[in-house]
Amino acid sequence: MDHIKNNEDKSTFVTLINHSFSGSGDEKVAKAIDSTGGFNLVIAAAKAWLEHGIELKVVEAKV
């Protein structure tokens, strides 16, 4: 995680940066697009757990 900011309204803003992909321009784009799905699932699961106490187990489901 690159940045976590706690706001006055008790919300949280998280910034994730995944960089340094190798390969040609097209390969870098493909790797970047492929990597976003995992981030989205884990962040959504973390949000559900932190805000509602629900354990989605998305990582276990993907393994």
N, C-alpha and C positions, 0 to 999 in steps of 0.2 A: 504494500500500500504506500502510495506516495504522500498522501495527505488525509488527515481526519480533522474535521472542524466541528466542534459542538456549538450550535447556535443558541442564542438567548431563548428561543421558543422550545428548547429541549430536543430539537431535531438534530440529526447528524448528517453531515455532508462528507462523503468519501470519494477521493479521487484515486483511481488506479491507472498506472501507466505501465504498459508492457512494450518495451522497445528493444532495439539492437537485433532485429531480425536479420538473418543472413540470406544471401542468394541474389538473384536478379530482381529487378523491380517487380515483375509479375509474381515471383516466388515470395517476396516480402509481403506483398498484398495478400496473397493466399494464406500465408502463415498468420498474418494479423487477423484476418477474417475468421480463420479456424479457431484462434485462441479466445475469441470473445464469448463463445457459448459457455465455456467453463466458468469464466468470471461471472457472468450474469446469473448462472444457477447458484453459485456459492454465495454471492451477495444477496440474492433473493432468500435463500435459506437462512442466512445470518439475520436478515431483517425479520423474518417470521419468528425466529427463535428469540431475538432480543425484544421485539415488541409484543409478542403474543405467547411466548413459551412453547411454540409448536416446533418440533424437530422433524424436518422434512426428509432428512437422510438422502439428499440428492447425490452426495459423493458416493455413498454405498451403492446407490442404484446404478451409477455409471461404471462401477468397477467390474 
